[in-house]
């Protein structure tokens, strides 16, 4: 018996070392409240808050350029090198991610005593026929700071909480106060929030969510794109600081290190058929434990509509935290590659019948478990000076 125990300890220790469980988690540093405050330039300070926002595939597809001629001005660019062209061929999710960043910057500005004036696409919108190059040339937003009274903000405190919770939610429906508070956040620009809690809606939307996940799981090139940004261990997480990791599969603590060690030794555990089935199973668990769904719907589908949808989503996430709620996007059915066309068209006809666009579909509820924080890049990796 002692020999068996000893062997098990050796194996567990080896897996822990392979996982890098002993390493300092530098990819977690941006979540510290003191991290942004280490920068004297308020633009960098606010950008450090922005990078805590949600983004498609946790790609953090943001570039910041500081205006040399105006110390109060800076620009947000979409980082074309971080496009996920298989799952997001029209870069709609990427544009939504620009909006999530901008809203976090604005919320942090209020706390730090800055009014953040945001002008979207100050140099005009993209040349869609040459999208990647256009992203590199034209900013998504110009931000100009001006002094304003500092305001204590529950929303600011919420920026340090996980933007996504993939675990089971309690079965209780949202209260009338929670529902009305979320719905009241609808943008004046034409984006609206639709909340669904009836049993029939939950079943129908859940079917769409599971169908979308099943289709995605069966498209090899899409799954390969996701697998390419999976970080198997602490070494990779510290090196890349974006993408996916085992924490997103509900694993934490010592078991995280054991699983990371196993995945590092046996990569097939998280690729191919195994990865596809894990994705479907996890979506099924989410769908089966959801008391409410919500959507952000716009009348059009311009790049501005997409960015403003992201800003609204960040408002929802942060406000939700103040109400004891968490959220998780389940937008596979909204993806625009050929294999998803049939359910995408049906979903749009059912939930945006007047020609609008459902920009984001997400679940909402009271969590049964806390969610881990995800990797974040160092803010300096986002920044270059404007020439």
N, C-alpha and C positions, 0 to 999 in steps of 0.2 A: 504493500500500500504506500509506504514511504517513497518507494521508487517511482510509482505512478504520479504521486503528488509532485515530486521533484521534477519529473519530466514535464508535467503540465506547467509548472512555474517557469521552466526554461523556455518553453514554447511561448508562453504569454509575455515573458520578458523580451524575447526576440521580436515578437510582433509589435510590442511597444516601441522598441528601438527602430524597427523598420518604418513604423508610422511617423517617427519624429516627435513622439509625445513629450519628450524632454525639452523641445525647442521653444524659444520665446515666440509668441504669436504676433509678429510684427504687423500682420494683416488685420489685426484687431485694434491697433493703435488709434485710428481715426474715430473710433467710437468713444474714446475718452473725452469728457467734457473739457479737459484742459488742452486737447490737441489743437483745436482751431486758435485758441488764445495765444499759442506760441508764436503766431505770425503777426508782425506789427502792421503789415499792409492790410487794411480792412477788406480789400477785394479778395485776397488770399484766404483770410479768415472766413469770409462768407462762402467762398468756394469749398472750403473744408467742410462746412455744414451741408452744402449742396450734395456732396458725394455720398452722403448717407441715404439719399433717396433711392427708391426702387428703380430698377432698370430692366429692360428685356434681357432675359438669360443672365442677369447680373453682369452684363458686359461693361457697365459704367462707360458708355460711349460719349464721353464729354472731353472737350478741349477748351481751355480758357486762354484768351489773349488779353494781356494787360495793355491798356492804352498808354503809350509813353508820353503823350502830350497832355494827358488829363489823368491825374492820380486818382480821380474818383470814378473813372469809367473803365469798364472791361466788357469782354465779349464772350459769349458762349457759342462754340462751334460743335456740330455733330462730328464725331471722329469716324471718318469713313472706313478706317482700318478695322473698326469694330462692328461692321455690319454683319448680320446673320442672314445672308442672302437666301439660304434654303428655306428657313422657316418664316422669314419676313422679307420676301422678295421686293415688296413695294416700300420697304423701310417705314411702314406706318408705326409699328411698335417702337422703332428707334426714335421717331419724332415724339411719340408719347413720352419716352424716357427723357427727352430734353425738357419737357414741361414739368416732370416730377422734380428734376433738379432745380428749375427756376423757382418753384414754389417753396422748396426748402431754403433757398437763398433768401427769399422775401421774408419768410418766417424768422430766420436767424437775424436778418436785418432789424426787424422790429425789436427783438430782444437786445441787440447790441447798440441801439440808438441810431439806426440808419434807415432812411426811406430809400427803397430800391425801386427806381423808375425803370420799368422793363419795356423795351420797344422790340416787338417781334419782327424779324427779317428786315432790319434797317436798310440793307442793300438790295432788297427784293427777294422773292422766293426763288427756288432752285430751277435750274434748267433740267427738267426731268429726263431729257434724252441723254444727259451726261451727268448722272446724279452724283456719283462719288466725287468727281472733280468739283462739282458745284458745291458740295458740302464743305470741301476744303477751302473754297474761295469765299463763300457767303456765310456770315454768322446767322445763327438761329435767333440770337437776341443781343441787343446792346443793353447793358445795365449801368445806370448812373446813380451814384450814391449822394445823398444829401443828409445833413444832420437832422435828427428828430428825437423827441424824448424817448428814452429807453422804456420799454414796456415789458413787465413780467408776463410770461405767456405759457399757458399749459400746452399750447401747440409746440412751442420750442422744446419744452421738456420731452414731448413725445417724439421728437426727431431722433432721440437716442434709444428708442425702442425698435424692435424688429419690424420692418415694413410688411413682412409676410408671415402668416402663421398657417402651416400646412396640416396641422393636427386636427383631430375631431373637435367640433364645436358642440356646445350644449344644445339640446333640442328646443329650448324656449325660444319663442318668437321674439323679435325686437319689440321693446315697449313703444308706446305711441310717442313718447318723448324722444327716444333714440331714433325712431323712423323719421319723425318730422324734422329733427335737427339735421340729419343727413340729407334729406330731400331739399331742405332749405338752402343747401350750398350750391344749388344749380347756378351755373354761370349766366351772366347777362349776355354773353356773346352767342348764345344759341345752344350750348351744351346743356343737356338735362340729365337728371338722375332718375332712374326708374327702379323701384324696389319691389321685389316679389317674395311673398311669404305664404301664399295659399298652397295647399297640398298639391293641387293640380299643376300649378306653375313650378313648384319644386321638382315634381316628377318629370315634367316635360323638359325643363332646362337641364336637369341632371342627365337626362337621356342624351341631349345634345352634347353636354360636356364630356360624357363618357364616349360617345361616338367620335368626337373630335380627337380625344386622347388615343382611342384605338386606331384610328386612321393614321395619326402621327407616328404611333409606335410601329406601324407597318411600313413606313416610308424610310428606307435605309439611309438615303442621303441626308434626311432631316435628323434622324437619330445619330448618324455619324457626326453631324455638326455639333450636336449637343455633347456627345461623348468626348469630342476633341477638347472641350473646355471643362471637363471633369477633372478635379484636382484630387488625386488619390491619397495624399498624405500631407503632413505639415511642411515638408520641404517644398512641395509644389505650391501649396497655398501661400507660403511666404514669397516664393519667386514670382508668381503671377498675380495674386491678390484679386482676382475676379473669376467669374464662372461658378461652377457647381462644386459641391463636396458632399460627404456622407451626412453632414448635419441636415441637409435638405431632405434626407430620407428618414428624419426623426431619430437619429442616433447621436448621443452626446456622452460626455464623461469618459470613463475608462473604456466602455464598449466602443466608443468612437475610435479610440486608438487601436483596439483589437481589429475592428472592421477595416480600418485604413491599412493596417498591416497585411491583412488577408487580401484586400483588393490590390495592393501594391505587388504582392507575390503572384496573385492569380487575377490579372486584369479582366479575364473573361467573365468574372463575377458581375461586372458592371458594363458589359458591352453586349452587342448582338441581341439574341433572344432573351437573355436574362435581363438586360436593361429595359427592353421593351415591355416585358411582363411586369417588372417592378413598377414601371411608369403607369401601366394600366391599373395595377392593384392599388397603387397609391391614390390614383384618381377616383377609383371606386370607393375607397375609404372616405375621401373628401366628400364625394357626392352623397354618401349614406349618412353623413354627419353634418348636414348643413341646414340651418333653420331659415336662411334667407339668401337670396341672390340679389345682386344689383347690377345695373348697367349704366354706362355713360353713353349717351346717344347724342349725335350732332346732326344738324339739318344738312350739312355738307360734309365734304371729306378733304378739305384743303389742308395744306401743311400747317396753317395757323389753327384750324380746327383740331388737328391732331395734337399740337403742342398744348393748346388750351385744355384739351381733355386730360393730358398728363398733369397739368397744374391742378385741375379739379380733383383728379385721383389722389394727389398728395394731400389736398385739403381733407378729403374723405378719410384717408388713412390716419392722419394726425387727429382729426376730430373724433374719429372712431375710438382711438386710444383714450381720449378724455371721457368717453362714455362707457368704457370697459369692453369695447368691441375690437375685434381683429378682422383682417381681410386676407384673401388669397385670390389672385387672378386665375381664372380657368378659361382662358381665351383661345384654346386650341381651335375651336370651331370657327373662330374669326380669322384664322390665318388664310393667306391668299395664294397658296400654291395649288397646282391643278388637282391633286388628289382630294383636296378639301372643298372643292367647288360645290358639290351637291349639297352637303349639309350647311355650308356657309350660305348659299342662296336661300335655302329653306328657312334657316334661322333669321336671316335678314328680312325675309318676307313676313315672317311671323311677328318679329319684335321691332322692326322699323319699316312698317308697310308703306309709309308715305315718302319713301325715297331717302330717308336718313341713313346714317351709318352708326352701327353699334361699335364704338371704339374699344371698350373694355367690358368684359363680363367677369364678375368676381363674386365670391361667396363672402358672407358677413355673419358674424356671430360672436358669442361669448366663448372664449377658449377653455378647453379642459386642461391644456398643458401650455406652459410657456414655450416660446420658440427661440432657437439660438440666433445670435447675430451672425450675419454672413460677412464674407471677406470684403475688404475695401482697399482700394489703391491709396498710395500716398498722394496727397494733394499736389505735391510738386511735380508729379508725373503728368498732371493735367495741364500744367501751365507753361506757356511760352509768351514772350513779349511781342506786342504788335509792332510791326515794322513801319 
